[in-house]
Amino acid sequence: MAAPLTVDDWPVAPIRTARLVLRPPEARDRDAFLDLGSDPEVNRHLGGGRDRAELDAELPEVPADRPGQFVVDHDGELVGWVGLGRRDPSRPGAGHPDLEISWVTSRSAWGHGYATEAAAAVLAWADTVLAEPVIVCTQVANEPSLALAGRLGFTELARFEEFGAEQWFGVRPPGGQRSANRQGTSKICPRVP
């Protein structure tokens, strides 16, 4: 993501789902962000985990402290992060919508549906506050992320090579309606068993 969002009335009140609280990051989240950023398995499709000491030297006191960034909290524990920002126009995908969603969850959160629940809540917030299409980009090899994009209603716009891997680039219209591709047929994100 290249540029932060401009959003009136930020920070927002926490967004509550059935099991989660989504809130703007705080200084108390820094250690959990270090854990997320340095975990090699969590970051397998994101270039690998960073060296914790190097990340610690670079990470601000309040990580991801800007509009559209949400900590995913389950029972008082940070189990992930979901963020919205503007995609860098120099990256592949230029000429399409630029509001991009990203997510990452800790290994302890995998398999519980927290990423789906959190991303759906952030998309609902974006539908209300921003009312514009949202894009997502993930490695084709990242099957869990591809499956999540499909559950969230993203449809494929393109595939391209970036960061040494094939990327899947999709869009979700405001409100999550399925969009038609240029040939007039819906091209849903591939489902992964």
N, C-alpha and C positions, 0 to 999 in steps of 0.2 A: 504494500500500500504506500502510495506516494504522499498523500496529503491528508491531514485530519479533516474531519467533517466540521462544518459550521452548523451548530444546532442551538436554537434559542433555549433558554432555561436548562442549561447543563451545569452541574450534574442533576440527573433526574432522580426521583424517588426510586428505591429498589423495585424491580419487577419480580413479582412472586408467581411461581408456578406451583403445581401440585407438590413438588419435592424440593424445589430449588429457589434460591434468592439470587437474582442477577443485579449487581450493583457496580457503580464505578469503583475502580481500584483505589486502594488506600495504602499507606506506608506499611501497615501490618501484613500486607500480601507479598512483600518483597521476597522473603525466603521461599515461598511457594512458587513464585515466578522463577527464581533461581533453580529450583528443583525441576520445573517444567522445561526450562531452556537448556539445562545441562543433561537431561535424560536422553541417552542415545536411542532408545527404543521409541520414545514419544516423538522424537524428531527424525526418525528413519527416513521419512519422505520429505523432510524439510532441510536436508543438508547435514543431518547428524546433530547430536548434542554438542553444545558449546562447552569449552573448558569453564568450569564453575568459577575459578578465580578470575579469569578474564571477563566473564559475564558480570561477576560481582563488581569489578572495577568500572564497568560501563553502564550498568543498570541504574537509572535514577532512583531517588528515595521512594518515589511513588511510581511504580512501573505502569506503562500504558495510560498515563494520566492525560487523557484527552477525550473529547466527545465521541460517543459511539463505542467505547470500550467497556466491556462488562466482565467482571469476575463471576465465575460460576461457583456458588457456595452451596454445599449440601451439609446440613446439620453443623454449621459453623466451620467447615473445612473447605478450603479452596480446592476444587476438583477440576478446574479448567478456566478457560477464557474464551469469549466470543467477541469479535471486534468488527466494526464497520469503518471503512475509510475509502478514500478516492484512489483508484488504481493509477499508477504512474503511466502517463500517456506514451512513454518511450518503450514500454513493455508490450509484448504481443497482446492483442485484444483491443488496440486503439480503434476507434470508430464505433465501438459498442458502448453501452452504458458503462459508467465508471464507478458506481457505488459497489464496493466489493466487501463480501463477508468472509471472515476467516475464523477458524476455531482450532483449539487444541485442548485435550483433556489428559489428565494424569492416568497412568496405567491402572491405578486403583478404581478409576471411574469407568473403565472400558467394560462394555457389555451390559450396562445398566440403563441405557437409553438417555443418559444425562445430556450428551451432545445434541441429540435430537430435540429434547425438551428445551434446552437452553437456546439453540439456534432458532427454533420455531418462535420462541418468545421474543427474541431480538428482531426477527423478521416482522413479526406482528407490530412491534414498536416502530420499526422503520416504515411499515405500511402507513401507520397513523401519522408519524411525524414528518417523514420525507416523501412518501407517496411516489416513489420512482422505482424502476427496475433495479434488481440487485444481481450482481454477477458473483461467480465463484470459480476458482481455478485450483485444480488438484492434480497430482500425478495420476496417470492412468493405473499405475501399479498400486496406488493406495486404495484398495478395494473397500475398506470401511468408510473412507471419506466419500468415495463415489456413491456408495449405497446411501449414505446420509444425504447427499445432494439430491438423489432421486426421491427419497422420502419427503424432502422439503419442497419438492416441486420444480427443481431446476431442470431445464432442457438444454441439450447440447447446442452450442454455437460453433465451436471449432475445436480442433486438436492441433497442437504445435509442439515443437521441441523447445524447451527452455530449462536451464539449470542441468543440462545433460540427461534429461528424461522427457518422455512424452507426457504432455499436459492435457487435461480435459478442461474445457472452458465452457461454462454454462450460464444461463440467465433464468431469472424468475421474475415475472411481471409483478407489479404491485398487487397485493391480495392473493398471490400465489396461483393465479389461473395459468393453465398450460398454454404455452405459446406455440405458434406454428412456425416451422422453418421456412426457408425461401421457396421450397417446393410445395408448401401448403399442408405438409403433414407434420404431426407432432413427433418430435424426436426426443423421447424421454431418456433421461440418464440411464445407462445400463444398470440392471439390477444384479446384485452380487448375492449368491446364496449364503 
